[in-house]
Every structure is written in C-alpha cells, then in structure tokens.
Amino acid sequence: MNDVVVKTRKFLKDNNFDYLLVNSTNEYLAEYSDLKENSRYILTGFSGSCGDALLSEKDLYLFVDGRYHQQADNETDSNLVSVEKLQIGESFLNSLVMKIAENSTLAIVSKKVSVSFFEDLKKMLSKKNVKIFLLDKDPICDFTIAPISDKSHEKVYHDIAGASTDEKISNLKAYLENHEALLVSNLEEISYILNKRDFSVPYSSKIRYGKLLISSSSYEFFADEVVVPDTIKHIYMDKGSTNLYTYNKFIDKARELKINPIKKMKSIKTSFELAHYKSCFKKTDDTLYEIREFIENNDNLSEADIANKLEELFKKNGAYSLSFKSIVAIDKNSALAHYSKNSPNEILKEGSLVLIDCGAYYDGGYATDATRVFVKGNPTALQKEVYTVVLKGFLKAINYKIKDNVTGFSIDLAARKVLNADKRAGFEFSHSLGHGIGISVHECPPSLSPSKLAKIQLVPNMCFTIEPGLYNPDYFGVRLENSCYLDKSMTIKSFSDMCFEEKLINFDMLTSTEKRQLKAFKVL
C-alpha cells in the first residue's frame, strides 16, 4: 500500500478523525498546482488538474468529472482508490456528502478550500450531524514536501493591457469607503491588476505568491502575511477565491464581496489586449501548421516525439512557456479528454488519428489554446463521420446569433443538441463547450457550459474557447477548438486561422448553411 496512505490513516486514527478531505490545489486555490505540492496526487497517483479525494480508515474516494474518467482509472490502483465518476451537471459537493457517514468527524485543510465551498459543505453536513475540524497545515504535504522559501518573481512585464495599475486600482477604489479595504488572494487577479507576469513556473504566467490589499487611499502587495492598518474596519473578500484560513484570520473585519469587480474587468479585454492576442494566435497558428507538416512528412512518430517537436516549434515562434502540458493523443488515447502522458511507446501508424491540444504564453503572458485532429494517411468512414459531427457542433456555436442577454449556457445547449442528435453510437460529449481565456488558460467569466456559472451575459471583448468533442474509449476521440472573442457588433470572431482537415470531412453530412459557414475557415 502507498506509504503516504498508511501515514495519513495513522494521522486520522491518532486525532480521532473519521475522514480527511484531500485537495488538488494549493493555498491560492490555483487550478494548476505543482504535483510536488498536490496532496491529492501524492495520495492517489492521479495527475489531472481537477479532482479531490476523501480518505477514511477503509476507503479512498477520488472524485473526477467527465474529462478524467478514463485517466483516473488508468493512473490509480483500483485496489486502493475508488474512482467516483461525476457526470455532466453532477455536483462534487453532493457526491462528497453522500460518502460521509452520519455522526462522524471530517478534517479539512483550511488553506485549501474556499470560504464558499466550506460554507456550503458545512450546511449540508449539519443535517448528518458531522463535526468538522479545521487544520492549519496539510498533513500529506508535511510528510512529503520541503517548504518553498524563494518568493522572488523572475520576469515582470508591463503595458500589454493598455491600462496602468493606477487606472485599475482607481476603478476598484470606487467600490470602497474610507474605512474599507479589498483583499485579493487570486493570483491571476493580482497579476492582472499589477500588470506583472512570472514565467518561472511551467504552464503559468501569473505571479507565484502574495496577496494584494487595496484601500480607498492606497494599495500594498504582501509576499507573506498581510498586515492590515488599524484604520481599516471592513475587509471585503471574494468567498469563491479566498481560502478559509485567510478569511478566518480577519473574521472580525471580514465582509463578503458579493460581486467581484476584478473578474468583470479582467474578462472584458481592452483593444490593446485583443490586438496582442491576435498576434499571439498568429504565432500559435504558425506552430500548428508546422507540426501538421512534421506529422505529414515523418513516419514512426511517437506521442513524445510530436510533443517535443511541438514545444520546440512554440519556442522558435516566440513562446516563453506553454499554457499547459500539451496533449498529444494517438487513437484510443484521444478519447481521454485531458490525456497528458505523451508516451514514447504510442506510435502514429497509417490510418491513425492524433489529437493535439496546445497553447503558449508569449511576452504579454496571455494564454493561447487550440485543438486540432490530424490523420496519418487515409481516414476510415467512422473517423470522417465523427470528425464531421464535431465540426457541425463547432459551426453551430461559432455562428450563434448573439442577442441581448445571451449567455454561454445558451450556446453550449445549441451545440450540444447538434452533437447529441447526430453522434455515432458509443461516442459522448463529456465536457463543457468552452471557457474563458486570459492570464489563466481557464478564466471565468465567461463560461460556455451547462452549469450555472455559464448563465452570465456575454458582452463585447470577452474571450473564450469553443471546443466541442466526441469520445469513445474503444475507438478514439475528436475535439476541435478555436479561441474566440465577441466583437462590438455582437458577432463571435475566431482568433485562430488554423485549417480544418478536408480529408476528415464528410461533406455529404453538411447542410448548405454549414457548407457556407465553413467557407469562412481554411480547409486543407
């Protein structure tokens, strides 16, 4: 048995805890945290970016959404870990509560859960008479991780946003009275406000540490503990992005920030940001065209060969870092929506499909994101049919007529209807249609999904992906992704000019409207 599991269960027994909630994130609630500080990965072996675990004396549950069902099965020991596979629209919170027995005790690391999550969980568990104990330290990390002492920031950039830090701070001060302050814990938000970027950590451009305190008269960045002046009586915090430990530290002064103005500011890009993004996607397109040619002109390529060449090409074309670990998935691996092994043993053969999901950060530190599927040689009829259905879903979404109060929820629903109506047996669309992009490769708002997060009005200059997909673990998966923005005429525009694959399209399956819509894109 995993030595960490043994040690953690002993910790539970020694402290009379029945359960421990084990999170994938860090104290900044970051989506992508280094696996060396990811206690869920250390405990279960599952390397996906999302998904938490629940440990008891006898059980170890891992909760994952549809993107990771197969990956979680592949990476975990089924004799040790029970993979709880959440379906579209299924709540992790509800599933977690169901696994916790009545009249039991649950330990939670207070630095690794948001205030809003904790409050919802506490309310639900009170009905089962579950007692919650808060831990200041993560016992799993204490077993395995040396503290990180370097809190410098390697690279700093300014002026890409077209708005200075002082301008952004001034906008935020308008929300505050003389005795009030805003405490910002989200690192993407801090990076946005301060116009700072740090490329020293893979797959990230945000600064690595710190919190920002903004009052009506000044602002201050803290690399370590926050010091609040006595004159501040109320501290507003976003319960969704502030960890429970931080909120409780200032509990006497804490006030809920019900509407976070930074999220809206950050989601609506300036003309400078859009122009910069267009230049970044030109470089990303160049890289994708070059990797397409590399695949066409070389034989016996492995996933690792393609991934290594892809990173080399990104850097040749000016990338400072990848936005995330590139997905290069051949045949059945392409059915794993967030596959990331990039194996040296998986070889591209005649007739093989390869799905490539990739992106990069350039000098301004904004993430690009794109997905294409290529075929080596001639495709099968099934490959063409599935590719074409996904393309139909993409065309439906990107040509959606945007009216007043249209949300990403509506666009997701429209594309999902197309995919569900025409999908081939055993192929499923198991994830959201799209997500916002910015300093983080996944930014919210906006969101294009079946969740309540997507029920936010889309407005001009919001940037987001459109990425329908169909997957069957017995065959393959197809996902087609363009990053887009909503222009001032309320039309969705693609940043990317990357082609679609003519030999993978069954044109007989396209309507005359879809054929006309397809002419707006390159087809090679």
C-alpha positions as CSV (number, residue, x, y, z in Angstrom):
1,M,0.0,0.0,0.0
2,N,1.1,3.6,-0.7
3,D,3.2,4.7,2.2
4,V,1.6,8.1,2.3
5,V,-1.8,6.5,2.6
6,V,-0.6,4.5,5.6
7,K,0.9,7.6,7.3
8,T,-2.3,9.6,6.6
9,R,-4.6,7.0,8.0
10,K,-2.4,6.8,11.1
11,F,-2.8,10.6,11.4
12,L,-6.6,10.2,11.2
13,K,-6.5,7.5,13.9
14,D,-4.2,9.5,16.2
15,N,-6.5,12.5,16.0
16,N,-9.8,10.6,16.1
17,F,-10.8,11.8,12.7
18,D,-13.1,9.6,10.5
19,Y,-12.3,11.4,7.2
20,L,-9.8,13.8,5.6
21,L,-10.7,15.9,2.6
22,V,-7.7,15.8,0.3
23,N,-7.5,18.7,-2.2
24,S,-5.6,19.1,-5.5
25,T,-5.0,22.8,-5.1
26,N,-2.6,25.0,-3.0
27,E,-3.3,27.9,-0.6
28,Y,-4.0,30.2,-3.5
29,L,-6.7,27.8,-4.8
30,A,-4.9,27.6,-8.1
31,E,-6.3,25.3,-10.8
32,Y,-2.9,24.1,-11.8
33,S,-0.6,23.4,-8.8
34,D,2.8,21.7,-9.0
35,L,2.3,18.0,-8.5
36,K,5.0,18.1,-5.8
37,E,2.6,20.2,-3.6
38,N,-0.6,18.5,-4.9
39,S,-1.6,16.3,-1.9
40,R,-4.4,14.5,-3.9
41,Y,-1.8,13.4,-6.5
42,I,0.6,12.3,-3.8
43,L,-2.1,10.2,-2.1
44,T,-3.8,8.7,-5.2
45,G,-1.3,9.0,-8.1
46,F,-3.9,10.8,-10.3
47,S,-2.2,13.7,-12.1
48,G,-5.2,15.6,-13.6
49,S,-5.6,19.3,-12.9
50,C,-9.0,18.9,-11.1
51,G,-10.5,16.4,-8.7
52,D,-10.4,16.0,-4.9
53,A,-10.3,12.9,-2.7
54,L,-11.8,11.7,0.5
55,L,-9.8,9.4,2.8
56,S,-11.1,7.2,5.7
57,E,-9.8,4.2,7.6
58,K,-11.1,1.9,5.0
59,D,-11.8,3.9,1.8
60,L,-10.1,6.3,-0.5
61,Y,-12.5,8.0,-2.9
62,L,-11.3,10.1,-5.9
63,F,-13.9,12.4,-7.5
64,V,-13.4,13.4,-11.1
65,D,-15.5,14.9,-13.9
66,G,-16.0,13.5,-17.4
67,R,-12.7,14.9,-18.7
68,Y,-10.8,12.5,-16.4
69,H,-12.9,9.3,-16.1
70,Q,-10.6,7.1,-18.1
71,Q,-7.4,8.8,-17.0
72,A,-8.3,8.3,-13.3
73,D,-8.8,4.6,-14.0
74,N,-5.5,4.4,-15.8
75,E,-3.4,6.2,-13.2
76,T,-4.8,4.8,-9.9
77,D,-4.7,1.4,-8.2
78,S,-8.2,0.1,-8.2
79,N,-7.4,-2.0,-5.1
80,L,-6.7,1.2,-3.2
81,V,-8.7,4.0,-4.9
82,S,-12.4,4.1,-5.8
83,V,-12.9,6.5,-8.7
84,E,-16.2,8.4,-8.4
85,K,-17.1,9.5,-11.9
86,L,-19.2,12.7,-11.9
87,Q,-21.4,13.2,-14.9
88,I,-22.2,16.5,-16.6
89,G,-24.2,18.6,-14.2
90,E,-23.5,16.3,-11.2
91,S,-22.3,18.2,-8.1
92,F,-19.0,17.2,-6.4
93,L,-20.4,18.6,-3.2
94,N,-23.4,16.3,-3.3
95,S,-21.3,13.3,-4.1
96,L,-18.9,14.1,-1.4
97,V,-21.6,14.5,1.3
98,M,-23.1,11.1,0.3
99,K,-19.8,9.3,1.1
100,I,-19.6,10.8,4.6
101,A,-21.4,8.9,7.4
102,E,-23.8,10.4,9.9
103,N,-22.4,11.4,13.3
104,S,-18.8,11.3,12.0
105,T,-15.8,13.7,12.0
106,L,-14.2,15.3,9.0
107,A,-10.8,17.1,8.9
108,I,-10.3,19.9,6.3
109,V,-7.2,21.8,5.5
110,S,-8.4,25.4,5.8
111,K,-5.9,26.8,3.4
112,K,-7.0,24.6,0.6
113,V,-10.8,25.2,0.4
114,S,-12.6,28.4,-0.5
115,V,-14.9,30.0,2.0
116,S,-18.0,29.5,-0.2
117,F,-17.2,25.7,-0.6
118,F,-16.8,25.3,3.1
119,E,-20.0,27.2,4.0
120,D,-22.0,25.0,1.6
121,L,-20.3,21.8,2.8
122,K,-20.9,22.7,6.5
123,K,-24.6,23.4,5.9
124,M,-25.1,20.1,4.1
125,L,-23.1,18.1,6.7
126,S,-25.0,19.7,9.6
127,K,-28.0,17.6,8.5
128,K,-25.9,14.5,9.1
129,N,-24.5,15.7,12.4
130,V,-21.0,15.6,11.1
131,K,-18.4,17.5,13.1
132,I,-15.8,19.4,11.0
133,F,-12.2,20.1,12.3
134,L,-10.1,22.7,10.5
135,L,-6.4,22.1,10.0
136,D,-3.9,24.9,9.5
137,K,-1.4,22.5,7.8
138,D,-1.8,19.8,5.3
139,P,-0.6,16.6,6.9
140,I,0.1,15.0,3.5
141,C,2.4,17.8,2.4
142,D,4.1,17.7,5.8
143,F,5.0,14.1,5.1
144,T,6.5,14.8,1.7
145,I,7.3,18.4,0.9
146,A,10.1,20.8,1.9
147,P,8.9,24.4,2.4
148,I,9.5,26.8,-0.5
149,S,11.5,29.8,0.5
150,D,12.1,31.6,-2.8
151,K,9.4,34.2,-3.2
152,S,11.0,36.4,-5.8
153,H,9.4,37.0,-9.2
154,E,11.6,36.2,-12.1
155,K,10.2,38.2,-15.0
156,V,7.9,41.3,-14.9
157,Y,6.1,42.8,-17.9
158,H,4.0,45.9,-18.2
159,D,1.8,47.8,-20.7
160,I,0.3,44.9,-22.7
161,A,-3.1,45.6,-21.1
162,G,-3.3,49.2,-22.3
163,A,-4.4,50.2,-18.7
164,S,-2.0,51.0,-16.0
165,T,-2.0,49.6,-12.5
166,D,-3.0,53.0,-11.1
167,E,-6.0,53.1,-13.5
168,K,-7.2,49.7,-12.4
169,I,-6.7,50.5,-8.7
170,S,-8.6,53.7,-9.2
171,N,-11.6,51.8,-10.6
172,L,-11.6,49.5,-7.7
173,K,-11.3,52.2,-5.1
174,A,-14.6,53.5,-6.3
175,Y,-16.2,50.5,-4.6
176,L,-14.7,51.3,-1.2
177,E,-15.4,53.8,1.7
178,N,-12.7,55.4,3.7
179,H,-12.6,52.7,6.4
180,E,-12.8,49.8,3.9
181,A,-10.3,47.6,2.0
182,L,-10.4,44.8,-0.6
183,L,-8.1,41.8,0.0
184,V,-7.3,39.9,-3.2
185,S,-5.9,36.4,-3.0
186,N,-6.4,35.1,-6.5
187,L,-3.0,35.2,-8.2
188,E,-4.4,35.8,-11.7
189,E,-6.3,38.8,-10.5
190,I,-3.3,40.2,-8.7
191,S,-1.1,39.7,-11.8
192,Y,-3.8,41.5,-13.9
193,I,-4.1,44.4,-11.5
194,L,-0.3,44.9,-11.1
195,N,0.5,44.1,-14.8
196,K,3.1,41.6,-13.6
197,R,4.0,38.2,-15.1
198,D,6.3,35.5,-13.9
199,F,7.3,32.6,-16.2
200,S,9.5,30.7,-13.8
201,V,6.8,28.0,-13.2
202,P,5.8,25.8,-16.1
203,Y,2.4,26.4,-17.7
204,S,1.9,29.7,-15.9
205,S,2.5,33.4,-16.3
206,K,0.9,34.6,-13.1
207,I,3.0,35.7,-10.1
208,R,3.7,32.8,-7.7
209,Y,2.9,34.2,-4.3
210,G,1.3,37.0,-2.5
211,K,-1.9,39.0,-1.7
212,L,-3.0,42.5,-2.5
213,L,-4.7,44.8,-0.1
214,I,-6.5,47.8,-1.7
215,S,-8.0,50.6,0.4
216,S,-9.6,53.8,-0.6
217,S,-6.3,55.6,-0.2
218,S,-3.6,53.1,-1.2
219,Y,-2.6,49.6,-2.1
220,E,0.1,47.2,-0.9
221,F,1.4,43.9,-2.1
222,F,2.3,41.3,0.6
223,A,4.6,38.3,-0.3
224,D,3.9,36.7,3.1
225,E,1.5,37.7,5.9
226,V,-0.9,40.5,5.3
227,V,-0.7,43.5,7.7
228,V,-4.0,45.4,7.9
229,P,-3.8,49.0,9.2
230,D,-5.9,49.7,12.3
231,T,-7.9,52.3,10.4
232,I,-9.4,49.6,8.2
233,K,-12.7,48.4,9.8
234,H,-14.1,46.2,7.0
235,I,-12.2,43.9,4.6
236,Y,-14.0,42.7,1.6
237,M,-13.0,39.3,0.2
238,D,-14.4,37.1,-2.5
239,K,-15.5,33.9,-0.8
240,G,-15.1,31.9,-4.0
241,S,-11.4,32.7,-4.4
242,T,-10.3,33.3,-0.8
243,N,-9.2,30.3,1.3
244,L,-10.9,29.7,4.6
245,Y,-7.7,30.2,6.7
246,T,-7.2,33.7,5.3
247,Y,-10.9,34.7,5.8
248,N,-10.9,33.4,9.4
249,K,-7.7,35.3,10.2
250,F,-9.6,38.6,9.6
251,I,-13.0,37.3,10.7
252,D,-13.9,40.3,12.9
253,K,-13.4,42.6,9.9
254,A,-14.4,40.2,7.1
255,R,-17.1,41.2,4.7
256,E,-18.3,39.1,1.7
257,L,-17.5,40.6,-1.7
258,K,-20.8,39.6,-3.4
259,I,-19.9,40.8,-6.9
260,N,-16.2,40.8,-7.7
261,P,-15.4,43.8,-9.9
262,I,-12.0,42.4,-10.8
263,K,-13.5,39.4,-12.6
264,K,-15.6,41.6,-14.8
265,M,-12.7,44.0,-15.5
266,K,-10.4,41.1,-16.4
267,S,-12.9,39.3,-18.6
268,I,-13.6,42.2,-20.8
269,K,-10.3,42.8,-22.8
270,T,-9.1,46.2,-23.9
271,S,-8.3,46.9,-27.6
272,F,-4.7,46.6,-26.7
273,E,-5.2,43.1,-25.2
274,L,-7.2,42.0,-28.2
275,A,-4.5,43.2,-30.6
276,H,-1.9,41.4,-28.6
277,Y,-4.0,38.3,-28.5
278,K,-4.3,38.3,-32.3
279,S,-0.5,38.4,-32.6
280,C,-0.2,35.5,-30.2
281,F,-2.6,33.4,-32.1
282,K,-0.8,34.1,-35.3
283,K,2.3,32.5,-33.7
284,T,0.2,29.6,-32.4
285,D,-1.3,29.0,-35.8
286,D,2.2,29.0,-37.3
287,T,3.2,26.4,-34.8
288,L,0.2,24.2,-35.6
289,Y,0.8,24.4,-39.3
290,E,4.4,23.4,-38.8
291,I,3.5,20.4,-36.6
292,R,0.9,19.4,-39.2
293,E,3.7,19.3,-41.8
294,F,6.0,17.5,-39.4
295,I,3.4,14.7,-39.0
296,E,2.7,14.5,-42.7
297,N,6.4,14.2,-43.6
298,N,7.7,11.8,-41.0
299,D,7.0,8.2,-40.1
300,N,7.0,6.2,-36.9
301,L,6.5,9.3,-34.7
302,S,5.5,8.7,-31.1
303,E,3.4,11.0,-29.0
304,A,6.5,12.1,-27.2
305,D,8.2,12.9,-30.5
306,I,5.4,15.1,-31.6
307,A,5.1,16.8,-28.1
308,N,8.8,17.5,-28.0
309,K,8.7,18.9,-31.6
310,L,5.7,21.0,-30.7
311,E,7.4,22.6,-27.7
312,E,10.5,23.3,-29.8
313,L,8.3,25.0,-32.5
314,F,6.4,27.1,-30.0
315,K,9.7,28.4,-28.5
316,K,11.1,29.0,-32.0
317,N,8.0,31.1,-32.7
318,G,8.5,33.3,-29.6
319,A,6.8,31.4,-26.7
320,Y,8.1,32.0,-23.2
321,S,6.2,28.9,-21.9
322,L,3.4,26.5,-22.8
323,S,0.0,27.4,-21.5
324,F,-0.4,23.9,-20.2
325,K,1.2,20.5,-20.9
326,S,0.4,19.8,-24.5
327,I,-2.0,16.9,-25.2
328,V,-0.7,14.6,-28.0
329,A,-3.0,11.6,-28.1
330,I,-3.0,8.9,-30.7
331,D,-6.0,6.7,-31.5
332,K,-7.7,5.4,-28.2
333,N,-5.7,7.9,-26.1
334,S,-7.5,10.7,-28.0
335,A,-10.7,9.5,-26.2
336,L,-9.2,10.8,-22.9
337,A,-10.2,14.4,-23.0
338,H,-7.3,15.6,-20.8
339,Y,-4.8,12.9,-21.7
340,S,-1.2,14.1,-20.9
341,K,1.1,11.1,-21.0
342,N,2.6,11.8,-24.4
343,S,4.0,8.3,-24.4
344,P,7.2,7.4,-26.3
345,N,5.6,4.0,-26.9
346,E,2.5,5.1,-28.7
347,I,3.3,5.3,-32.4
348,L,1.5,7.1,-35.2
349,K,0.7,4.5,-37.8
350,E,-1.0,4.6,-41.2
351,G,-4.7,5.4,-40.5
352,S,-4.0,6.7,-37.0
353,L,-5.8,9.8,-35.6
354,V,-3.8,12.2,-33.5
355,L,-5.4,14.8,-31.3
356,I,-3.3,17.8,-30.4
357,D,-4.5,20.3,-27.7
358,C,-1.9,23.0,-27.1
359,G,-1.1,26.6,-26.4
360,A,1.5,29.0,-25.2
361,Y,2.4,32.2,-23.3
362,Y,4.2,34.9,-25.2
363,D,5.7,38.2,-23.9
364,G,2.4,39.6,-22.5
365,G,1.6,36.4,-20.5
366,Y,-1.8,35.7,-22.1
367,A,-2.6,32.0,-22.7
368,T,-3.5,30.7,-26.1
369,D,-5.4,27.5,-26.6
370,A,-6.2,25.4,-29.7
371,T,-7.1,21.8,-30.6
372,R,-6.9,20.0,-33.9
373,V,-7.1,16.4,-35.0
374,F,-5.0,15.0,-37.8
375,V,-4.9,11.6,-39.6
376,K,-1.9,9.8,-40.9
377,G,-2.8,8.7,-44.4
378,N,-6.4,7.9,-45.3
379,P,-9.2,8.1,-42.7
380,T,-11.9,5.5,-42.1
381,A,-15.5,6.2,-42.7
382,L,-16.1,6.3,-38.9
383,Q,-13.3,8.8,-38.4
384,K,-14.8,11.1,-41.0
385,E,-18.3,10.8,-39.6
386,V,-17.3,11.7,-36.0
387,Y,-15.0,14.5,-37.1
388,T,-17.8,16.0,-39.2
389,V,-20.4,15.8,-36.4
390,V,-17.9,17.7,-34.1
391,L,-17.3,20.2,-36.9
392,K,-21.1,20.7,-37.2
393,G,-21.3,21.4,-33.5
394,F,-18.4,23.9,-33.8
395,L,-20.1,25.7,-36.7
396,K,-23.4,25.9,-34.8
397,A,-21.6,27.5,-31.8
398,I,-19.4,30.0,-33.6
399,N,-22.2,31.2,-35.7
400,Y,-24.7,31.5,-32.9
401,K,-26.7,34.7,-33.2
402,I,-25.9,36.8,-30.1
403,K,-28.8,38.9,-28.8
404,D,-29.2,40.9,-25.6
405,N,-28.6,38.8,-22.5
406,V,-27.3,35.8,-24.4
407,T,-25.2,33.6,-22.2
408,G,-22.6,30.8,-22.7
409,F,-25.2,28.4,-21.3
410,S,-27.4,29.0,-24.4
411,I,-24.5,28.5,-26.8
412,D,-23.5,25.3,-25.1
413,L,-27.0,24.0,-25.3
414,A,-27.3,24.8,-29.0
415,A,-24.0,23.0,-29.8
416,R,-24.8,20.1,-27.5
417,K,-28.1,19.5,-29.3
418,V,-26.3,19.2,-32.6
419,L,-23.8,16.7,-31.2
420,N,-26.3,14.6,-29.4
421,A,-28.7,14.4,-32.4
422,D,-26.0,13.2,-34.8
423,K,-23.4,11.4,-32.7
424,R,-22.3,7.9,-33.5
425,A,-23.0,5.0,-31.1
426,G,-20.8,5.0,-28.0
427,F,-19.4,8.5,-28.6
428,E,-20.2,11.1,-25.9
429,F,-19.7,14.8,-25.4
430,S,-18.5,14.7,-21.8
431,H,-17.3,18.3,-21.0
432,S,-18.2,21.9,-21.4
433,L,-18.3,23.6,-24.7
434,G,-15.8,26.3,-23.8
435,H,-14.1,28.5,-21.2
436,G,-12.7,32.0,-20.9
437,I,-9.1,32.7,-21.6
438,G,-6.7,35.3,-20.3
439,I,-3.8,35.2,-17.9
440,S,-5.1,31.8,-17.0
441,V,-5.9,29.3,-19.7
442,H,-9.2,28.7,-17.9
443,E,-10.8,32.0,-16.9
444,C,-14.3,32.6,-15.6
445,P,-16.3,34.5,-16.6
446,P,-17.1,33.7,-19.3
447,S,-18.1,30.1,-19.5
448,L,-19.8,28.0,-22.1
449,S,-21.3,25.1,-20.3
450,P,-24.4,23.5,-18.8
451,S,-23.6,24.9,-15.4
452,K,-25.0,28.0,-13.6
453,L,-21.6,29.6,-14.0
454,A,-22.4,30.0,-17.7
455,K,-25.6,31.9,-17.0
456,I,-23.7,35.2,-17.2
457,Q,-24.4,37.6,-20.0
458,L,-21.8,37.7,-22.8
459,V,-20.5,41.2,-23.6
460,P,-18.2,42.5,-26.3
461,N,-14.5,41.9,-25.9
462,M,-15.0,38.7,-23.8
463,C,-12.6,36.0,-24.9
464,F,-13.4,32.3,-24.8
465,T,-12.9,28.9,-26.5
466,I,-15.3,26.8,-28.5
467,E,-14.3,23.2,-28.3
468,P,-17.0,20.5,-28.9
469,G,-15.8,16.9,-28.8
470,L,-17.0,13.3,-29.1
471,Y,-15.2,10.4,-27.4
472,N,-15.4,6.7,-27.3
473,P,-12.6,4.8,-25.3
474,D,-12.9,1.8,-27.6
475,Y,-12.1,3.8,-30.7
476,F,-10.9,7.4,-30.5
477,G,-11.9,11.0,-29.7
478,V,-12.3,14.2,-31.8
479,R,-12.2,17.7,-30.4
480,L,-12.0,20.9,-32.5
481,E,-11.1,24.1,-30.6
482,N,-10.8,27.7,-31.6
483,S,-10.3,30.6,-29.2
484,C,-12.6,33.4,-30.0
485,Y,-13.9,36.8,-28.9
486,L,-17.2,38.7,-29.1
487,D,-16.7,41.8,-31.1
488,K,-18.6,45.1,-30.8
489,S,-21.2,44.0,-33.4
490,M,-22.1,41.1,-31.1
491,T,-20.5,38.6,-33.5
492,I,-18.2,35.7,-32.4
493,K,-14.8,36.1,-34.1
494,S,-12.1,33.5,-34.2
495,F,-8.6,34.4,-33.1
496,S,-7.2,31.3,-34.9
497,D,-6.8,30.9,-38.7
498,M,-5.7,27.2,-38.4
499,C,-7.3,25.0,-41.0
500,F,-9.7,22.1,-40.7
501,E,-8.8,18.8,-42.4
502,E,-10.6,18.3,-45.7
503,K,-9.9,14.6,-45.8
504,L,-11.6,14.1,-42.5
505,I,-14.8,15.9,-43.5
506,N,-17.8,14.0,-44.9
507,F,-19.3,16.9,-46.9
508,D,-22.4,14.9,-47.6
509,M,-23.2,15.3,-43.9
510,L,-23.1,19.1,-44.0
511,T,-26.2,21.2,-44.8
512,S,-25.9,24.0,-47.4
513,T,-25.8,26.5,-44.5
514,E,-22.9,24.6,-42.8
515,K,-21.0,24.5,-46.1
516,R,-21.4,28.2,-46.5
517,Q,-20.3,28.8,-42.9
518,L,-17.2,26.5,-43.4
519,K,-16.0,28.8,-46.2
520,A,-15.0,31.4,-43.5
521,F,-12.3,28.9,-42.4
522,K,-9.3,27.4,-44.2
523,V,-9.9,23.7,-45.2
524,L,-6.8,21.9,-46.4
